[in-house]
Amino acid sequence: MSARLLVCLIVCVGESTGSGGAVTQIAPGDDVSLSCPSSTGQDRWEGPQSSNTMRVNLNRTEYLLIKNFQVQNKGEYVCHNNHTKFELKDASSNDESVLFRTSEGDSLFLFCKNLLSTPLRAAWFWRPHHSDKTLTLGLNSTHFGKRLHFRNKDNDFSLNISSINWGDSGRYECQRSSQHKTFFELVVVRVHADPQQLTEGDDVTLQCNVSHHLPNTRLYWINMETQENFPNPHQLRRVTMGQGTWTCAVFNDSKLKALFPLTLNINQHLTTTTRSTPAPHYDNMGPGLPPKDFTLISVCTVFSFLLLVLIGAVCWRKKAKKRMESFTSVNDSITYAAVNVRQKSETPAVAFAEFSSISNSGLVEENEIIYSSVKLG
């Protein structure tokens, strides 16, 4: 009988531990991480894949982080010679969890449940990190407003906080009785870049801030392209398009506690191939007068001057023409008389006297003949 009992115990232990790996129970909503060091740094954790699983490789160690553990994360995880199996907790125990959440849209699930069939009552308390006063949490809590959601069904008193704020940091307690208490330490993290808008070649500072500093907590920045790590804060000089993906890693001693990604908004630097020509130099420009304005003013001035000269020349020509016409009409007789005198001057003096006497006597006929001869000539 004792031999059969011994065989049964061996089989049961083998089934519970799987292929040599330990079985760990994780409460829903908690975070859990695994590390696998290797000489080459190429070993990776194999196991259930989910959207709430993240990986980083740091100092030849593969870190696997499961944030907000759920039923889909149950299973066996293997990396090289490391084996572990995760199961989901059915009930709360008197333990304490440290959770890191970001104020950029994260939510928080605090598990508090008993499996007893007898109905129980529970109360939630919160002591902010910036205060020594403990507050009782309820549906009418002023600080949280409508962000608190209690289950309160079948001895399940779990609490969900939506849209985590910076001021939610603190110590939460679910008290089911004087002997049964579960504690949660919430630290809020904020990651940002200064400046937020970047152009290729600019300098930027990566900042990872925590609402409360716990003992032995360290912060690092990891370049997700090269897997290089830098202390927080990290100043990045002459940023390039290939340096846009970063992650803030939170460690407690050597254990990874949280990962917060940050994507830099980098605009590509625009370059032109057009050959630039030096701007002309103007020695006589007025103070503060740009070269383009000076050239425009000069062209306008020359054009206006030429236009005025042209208009003046046209006007002067018209006036000169009118004066010539009036002068010609008035002096017709004088001009003809002068011509007649020149023609008669070739005759003897007696003829000149005869011409004078004839013209004085008003002989129009002679004048008309002379006029006609002059005009024809």
C-alpha positions as CSV (number, residue, x, y, z in Angstrom):
1,M,0.0,0.0,0.0
2,S,2.8,2.4,0.8
3,A,4.5,1.6,-2.5
4,R,1.4,2.6,-4.5
5,L,1.1,5.8,-2.5
6,L,4.8,6.7,-3.3
7,V,4.2,6.1,-7.0
8,C,1.1,8.3,-7.0
9,L,3.0,11.1,-5.3
10,I,5.8,11.0,-7.9
11,V,3.3,11.1,-10.8
12,C,1.4,14.0,-9.2
13,V,4.5,16.0,-8.7
14,G,5.6,15.4,-12.2
15,E,2.3,16.6,-13.7
16,S,2.3,19.8,-11.5
17,T,5.8,20.9,-12.5
18,G,5.6,20.0,-16.2
19,S,9.0,19.5,-17.8
20,G,11.0,20.6,-14.8
21,G,9.6,24.2,-14.7
22,A,8.1,25.9,-11.7
23,V,4.4,26.9,-11.7
24,T,3.6,30.5,-10.7
25,Q,0.1,31.9,-10.1
26,I,-0.4,35.4,-11.3
27,A,-3.4,37.6,-10.2
28,P,-5.4,39.1,-13.1
29,G,-4.2,42.6,-13.8
30,D,-0.8,42.1,-12.3
31,D,2.5,42.5,-14.3
32,V,5.1,39.7,-14.6
33,S,8.5,39.6,-16.2
34,L,11.1,37.0,-17.2
35,S,14.8,37.3,-17.9
36,C,17.0,34.9,-19.9
37,P,20.7,35.7,-20.0
38,S,22.9,34.0,-22.7
39,S,26.4,34.2,-23.9
40,T,25.4,35.3,-27.4
41,G,22.3,37.4,-26.5
42,Q,20.3,35.6,-29.2
43,D,18.2,33.4,-27.0
44,R,14.5,34.3,-26.9
45,W,11.5,33.4,-24.8
46,E,9.0,31.1,-26.5
47,G,5.5,30.9,-25.3
48,P,1.9,32.3,-25.7
49,Q,1.9,35.4,-27.9
50,S,-0.4,38.3,-27.0
51,S,-0.8,42.1,-27.6
52,N,0.1,42.8,-23.9
53,T,3.6,41.1,-24.2
54,M,6.7,43.2,-24.8
55,R,10.4,42.2,-25.3
56,V,13.7,44.0,-25.0
57,N,17.3,42.7,-25.2
58,L,19.7,44.4,-22.8
59,N,23.3,43.4,-22.0
60,R,22.9,40.0,-23.7
61,T,19.7,39.3,-21.7
62,E,16.3,38.7,-23.2
63,Y,13.5,40.3,-21.0
64,L,9.9,39.4,-21.4
65,L,7.2,41.6,-19.8
66,I,3.5,40.7,-19.6
67,K,1.5,43.8,-18.6
68,N,-2.0,43.3,-17.1
69,F,-1.9,39.5,-17.0
70,Q,-5.0,37.9,-18.5
71,V,-6.3,34.4,-19.2
72,Q,-4.7,34.4,-22.7
73,N,-1.2,34.7,-21.1
74,K,-1.5,31.4,-19.3
75,G,0.9,28.7,-20.4
76,E,4.6,27.6,-20.4
77,Y,7.4,29.9,-21.3
78,V,10.8,28.5,-22.4
79,C,14.1,30.2,-23.1
80,H,17.3,28.0,-23.5
81,N,17.3,26.0,-20.3
82,N,14.8,28.2,-18.4
83,H,11.2,26.8,-18.1
84,T,8.3,28.4,-16.2
85,K,4.6,28.0,-16.3
86,F,2.0,30.7,-15.4
87,E,-1.5,30.1,-14.1
88,L,-4.2,32.5,-13.3
89,K,-5.1,33.1,-9.6
90,D,-8.6,32.2,-8.5
91,A,-8.6,34.2,-5.3
92,S,-6.6,36.9,-3.6
93,S,-4.0,36.3,-0.9
94,N,-2.3,38.6,1.6
95,D,0.3,39.9,-0.8
96,E,1.5,43.2,-2.3
97,S,2.0,44.2,-5.9
98,V,3.9,47.2,-7.4
99,L,2.4,48.4,-10.6
100,F,3.6,51.1,-13.0
101,R,1.2,52.8,-15.3
102,T,1.4,55.7,-17.7
103,S,-0.9,58.8,-17.5
104,E,-1.3,58.5,-21.3
105,G,-4.5,56.4,-21.5
106,D,-3.5,53.4,-19.2
107,S,-6.1,51.8,-17.0
108,L,-5.6,49.8,-13.8
109,F,-7.2,46.5,-12.6
110,L,-6.9,45.6,-8.9
111,F,-7.9,42.0,-8.2
112,C,-9.6,41.3,-4.9
113,K,-11.7,38.1,-4.6
114,N,-12.6,35.4,-2.1
115,L,-13.8,31.8,-3.0
116,L,-15.9,31.3,0.2
117,S,-19.5,30.6,-0.4
118,T,-20.5,32.8,2.5
119,P,-21.2,36.4,1.4
120,L,-18.5,38.8,2.6
121,R,-18.1,42.5,2.7
122,A,-15.0,44.4,1.7
123,A,-13.7,48.0,1.8
124,W,-11.2,49.9,-0.4
125,F,-8.8,52.5,1.0
126,W,-6.3,54.8,-0.8
127,R,-3.4,56.7,0.6
128,P,-1.9,59.1,-2.0
129,H,1.9,59.3,-2.2
130,H,1.8,63.1,-1.7
131,S,-0.4,62.8,1.5
132,D,-0.4,60.9,4.8
133,K,-4.2,60.8,4.9
134,T,-6.0,57.5,4.0
135,L,-9.2,57.9,2.1
136,T,-12.1,55.5,1.7
137,L,-13.0,54.8,-1.9
138,G,-16.6,54.7,-3.1
139,L,-18.7,55.6,-6.1
140,N,-18.8,59.2,-4.9
141,S,-15.1,59.7,-4.5
142,T,-14.4,63.3,-5.4
143,H,-10.9,62.8,-6.9
144,F,-11.8,59.9,-9.2
145,G,-15.3,61.0,-10.2
146,K,-16.8,58.3,-12.5
147,R,-13.5,56.6,-13.2
148,L,-14.0,54.0,-10.5
149,H,-15.8,50.7,-11.2
150,F,-16.5,48.1,-8.5
151,R,-17.6,44.6,-9.2
152,N,-19.2,43.7,-5.8
153,K,-20.6,40.3,-7.0
154,D,-20.1,36.8,-5.7
155,N,-17.4,37.9,-3.2
156,D,-15.5,39.5,-6.1
157,F,-14.6,43.1,-5.0
158,S,-12.1,43.9,-7.7
159,L,-11.6,47.5,-8.6
160,N,-11.0,49.0,-12.1
161,I,-9.7,52.6,-12.6
162,S,-10.0,54.0,-16.1
163,S,-7.8,56.7,-17.6
164,I,-5.1,56.9,-15.0
165,N,-4.1,60.4,-13.9
166,W,-0.8,61.6,-12.5
167,G,-2.5,62.3,-9.1
168,D,-3.8,58.6,-8.8
169,S,-0.4,57.6,-7.6
170,G,-0.5,55.9,-4.1
171,R,-1.1,52.8,-2.0
172,Y,-4.4,51.0,-2.5
173,E,-5.8,48.4,0.0
174,C,-8.6,45.9,-0.3
175,Q,-9.7,44.9,3.2
176,R,-12.0,41.8,3.4
177,S,-11.5,41.3,7.1
178,S,-8.9,42.2,9.8
179,Q,-6.8,39.2,8.7
180,H,-7.3,39.4,4.9
181,K,-5.8,42.4,3.1
182,T,-4.3,42.9,-0.3
183,F,-2.1,45.9,-1.2
184,F,-1.3,47.5,-4.5
185,E,1.4,50.2,-5.0
186,L,0.7,52.4,-8.0
187,V,3.4,54.5,-9.6
188,V,2.4,56.7,-12.5
189,V,5.0,57.3,-15.3
190,R,5.2,60.0,-17.9
191,V,7.4,59.8,-21.0
192,H,8.0,62.8,-23.3
193,A,10.5,64.4,-25.6
194,D,11.6,68.0,-25.5
195,P,11.0,69.5,-28.0
196,Q,8.1,67.3,-29.3
197,Q,8.3,68.5,-33.0
198,L,11.7,67.7,-34.5
199,T,13.5,68.1,-37.8
200,E,16.3,65.8,-38.8
201,G,19.5,67.1,-37.3
202,D,17.9,68.7,-34.2
203,D,18.8,68.0,-30.6
204,V,16.2,66.4,-28.3
205,T,16.0,65.4,-24.6
206,L,14.2,62.1,-23.7
207,Q,12.6,62.3,-20.2
208,C,11.0,59.6,-18.1
209,N,9.3,60.9,-15.0
210,V,7.8,58.9,-12.1
211,S,5.2,60.1,-9.6
212,H,7.0,58.4,-6.7
213,H,10.5,57.1,-6.3
214,L,10.7,53.6,-4.8
215,P,14.0,52.2,-3.3
216,N,16.3,50.6,-5.8
217,T,14.3,51.8,-8.8
218,R,16.3,52.7,-11.9
219,L,15.2,54.1,-15.3
220,Y,16.9,53.6,-18.6
221,W,16.2,54.6,-22.2
222,I,16.6,51.8,-24.8
223,N,17.0,52.5,-28.6
224,M,14.7,49.8,-30.1
225,E,16.7,49.8,-33.3
226,T,20.1,49.2,-31.9
227,Q,19.1,47.8,-28.4
228,E,21.6,50.3,-26.8
229,N,20.6,51.7,-23.4
230,F,21.3,55.1,-21.8
231,P,20.6,56.6,-18.4
232,N,17.5,58.8,-17.8
233,P,17.3,61.6,-18.9
234,H,19.0,61.1,-22.2
235,Q,20.1,63.9,-24.6
236,L,20.2,62.9,-28.2
237,R,22.2,65.1,-30.5
238,R,21.6,65.5,-34.3
239,V,18.7,63.1,-34.4
240,T,18.3,61.0,-37.6
241,M,15.2,59.4,-39.1
242,G,16.4,56.0,-37.9
243,Q,16.4,57.1,-34.2
244,G,12.6,57.5,-33.8
245,T,11.7,54.5,-31.6
246,W,12.6,54.4,-27.9
247,T,11.4,52.7,-24.7
248,C,11.7,53.8,-21.1
249,A,12.6,50.7,-19.0
250,V,11.8,50.6,-15.3
251,F,13.9,48.2,-13.2
252,N,13.7,47.3,-9.5
253,D,17.2,45.9,-8.7
254,S,17.7,43.5,-11.6
255,K,14.0,42.8,-12.3
256,L,12.2,44.5,-15.1
257,K,9.0,46.1,-13.9
258,A,7.7,48.2,-16.8
259,L,8.3,49.3,-20.4
260,F,6.9,52.6,-21.8
261,P,7.4,53.2,-25.6
262,L,8.0,56.6,-27.1
263,T,8.0,57.5,-30.8
264,L,9.7,60.7,-31.8
265,N,8.0,62.9,-34.4
266,I,10.9,63.6,-36.8
267,N,10.4,65.6,-40.0
268,Q,12.8,65.0,-42.8
269,H,15.1,67.8,-43.7
270,L,14.3,69.2,-47.1
271,T,17.2,69.8,-49.5
272,T,17.2,71.6,-52.9
273,T,19.5,71.0,-55.9
274,T,19.0,74.5,-57.4
275,R,22.3,76.4,-57.6
276,S,22.1,79.6,-55.6
277,T,23.5,82.9,-56.9
278,P,24.9,85.6,-54.7
279,A,22.7,88.5,-54.1
280,P,23.8,91.8,-55.7
281,H,25.4,94.4,-53.5
282,Y,23.9,97.9,-53.3
283,D,26.1,100.6,-51.9
284,N,23.6,103.4,-51.9
285,M,20.6,101.7,-50.5
286,G,18.7,103.4,-47.7
287,P,18.7,101.9,-44.2
288,G,16.5,98.9,-44.0
289,L,15.7,98.8,-47.7
290,P,15.8,95.3,-49.2
291,P,17.6,94.7,-52.6
292,K,14.3,93.6,-54.3
293,D,12.5,96.8,-53.2
294,F,15.4,99.0,-54.3
295,T,15.5,97.4,-57.8
296,L,11.7,97.8,-58.2
297,I,11.8,101.4,-57.2
298,S,14.7,102.1,-59.6
299,V,12.9,100.6,-62.6
300,C,9.7,102.5,-61.8
301,T,11.6,105.7,-61.5
302,V,13.4,105.3,-64.9
303,F,10.2,104.3,-66.6
304,S,8.3,107.3,-65.2
305,F,11.1,109.7,-66.3
306,L,11.1,108.3,-69.9
307,L,7.4,108.6,-70.0
308,L,7.4,112.2,-68.9
309,V,10.2,113.0,-71.5
310,L,8.1,111.4,-74.3
311,I,4.9,113.3,-73.3
312,G,6.9,116.6,-73.1
313,A,8.4,116.0,-76.6
314,V,5.0,115.3,-78.1
315,C,3.5,118.4,-76.6
316,W,6.4,120.6,-77.6
317,R,6.2,119.3,-81.2
318,K,2.5,120.1,-81.4
319,K,3.0,123.6,-80.0
320,A,5.9,124.3,-82.4
321,K,3.8,123.2,-85.4
322,K,1.0,125.5,-84.4
323,R,3.4,128.4,-84.0
324,M,4.9,127.7,-87.4
325,E,1.5,127.7,-89.1
326,S,0.5,131.0,-87.5
327,F,3.8,132.6,-88.4
328,T,3.5,131.5,-92.0
329,S,0.0,132.9,-92.5
330,V,0.8,136.3,-91.0
331,N,4.0,136.9,-92.9
332,D,2.9,135.6,-96.3
333,S,2.9,139.2,-97.8
334,I,6.2,140.1,-96.2
335,T,7.8,136.9,-97.6
336,Y,6.4,137.4,-101.1
337,A,7.4,141.1,-101.0
338,A,10.9,140.2,-100.0
339,V,11.1,137.7,-102.9
340,N,9.7,140.2,-105.3
341,V,12.3,142.7,-104.1
342,R,15.1,140.2,-104.8
343,Q,13.7,139.5,-108.2
344,K,13.4,143.2,-109.1
345,S,16.8,144.0,-107.7
346,E,18.3,142.5,-110.8
347,T,16.7,145.4,-113.0
348,P,17.9,149.0,-113.1
349,A,16.9,151.4,-110.3
350,V,14.3,152.9,-112.5
351,A,12.5,149.6,-112.6
352,F,12.5,149.5,-108.8
353,A,11.0,152.9,-108.6
354,E,8.4,152.0,-111.2
355,F,7.6,148.9,-109.1
356,S,7.2,151.0,-106.0
357,S,4.9,153.4,-107.6
358,I,2.8,150.7,-109.1
359,S,2.4,148.9,-105.8
360,N,1.6,152.1,-104.0
361,S,-1.1,152.9,-106.5
362,G,-2.9,149.6,-105.5
363,L,-2.5,147.7,-108.8
364,V,-3.7,144.4,-107.7
365,E,-3.1,142.7,-111.0
366,E,0.6,143.2,-110.8
367,N,0.7,141.8,-107.3
368,E,-1.2,138.7,-108.2
369,I,1.1,138.0,-111.1
370,I,4.1,138.4,-108.8
371,Y,2.5,136.2,-106.2
372,S,1.7,133.6,-108.7
373,S,5.2,133.6,-110.0
374,V,6.6,133.4,-106.5
375,K,4.3,130.6,-105.5
376,L,5.2,128.6,-108.5
377,G,8.8,129.1,-108.0
